[in-house]
Amino acid sequence: MSKLVTPLVLIAAIGTAGCGTTTGERAGSGALMGAAGGALIGSLSADAGAGALIGAGVGAVGGYLYDQHEKGYID
């Protein structure tokens, strides 16, 4: 099953890369990419759920910070 999940997770992450023009959209796409990456990495250590949660949090913060940078609020 994991051999099928890994390519699907990667496709989903690539599909959401660079999505969004608003703060919410960028934070959301960052969370999706982070969750996908976290689940992928977490599956290597047999804890995909925790990896997905951590990745989603990190991705959401990253998407928010990217949005703020694009708007010129932070350097």
Backbone hydrogen bonds, N-H to C=O, Kabsch-Sander energy under -0.5 kcal/mol:
donor,donor_aa,acceptor,acceptor_aa,energy
4,L,1,M,-1.1
5,V,1,M,-1.9
6,T,2,S,-2.0
8,L,4,L,-1.3
9,V,5,V,-2.6
10,L,6,T,-2.1
11,I,7,P,-2.4
12,A,8,L,-2.2
13,A,9,V,-2.3
14,I,10,L,-2.4
15,G,11,I,-2.2
16,T,12,A,-1.3
17,A,13,A,-0.7
17,A,14,I,-0.7
19,C,16,T,-1.8
26,R,22,T,-2.4
27,A,23,T,-2.5
28,G,24,G,-2.4
29,S,25,E,-2.7
30,G,26,R,-2.1
31,A,27,A,-2.1
32,L,28,G,-2.3
33,M,29,S,-2.4
34,G,30,G,-2.6
35,A,31,A,-2.7
36,A,32,L,-2.3
37,G,33,M,-2.6
38,G,34,G,-3.0
39,A,35,A,-2.5
40,L,36,A,-2.1
41,I,37,G,-2.6
42,G,38,G,-3.1
43,S,39,A,-2.0
44,L,40,L,-0.7
44,L,41,I,-0.9
45,S,41,I,-0.6
45,S,42,G,-0.8
46,A,43,S,-0.8
47,D,42,G,-3.0
51,G,47,D,-1.8
52,A,48,A,-2.4
53,L,49,G,-2.1
54,I,50,A,-2.5
55,G,51,G,-2.6
56,A,52,A,-2.4
57,G,53,L,-2.0
58,V,54,I,-2.4
59,G,55,G,-2.7
60,A,56,A,-2.3
61,V,57,G,-2.0
62,G,58,V,-2.4
63,G,59,G,-2.7
64,Y,60,A,-2.2
65,L,61,V,-2.6
66,Y,62,G,-2.4
67,D,63,G,-2.1
68,Q,64,Y,-2.4
69,H,65,L,-2.1
70,E,66,Y,-2.6
71,K,67,D,-1.8
72,G,69,H,-1.2
73,Y,68,Q,-2.2
74,I,68,Q,-0.9
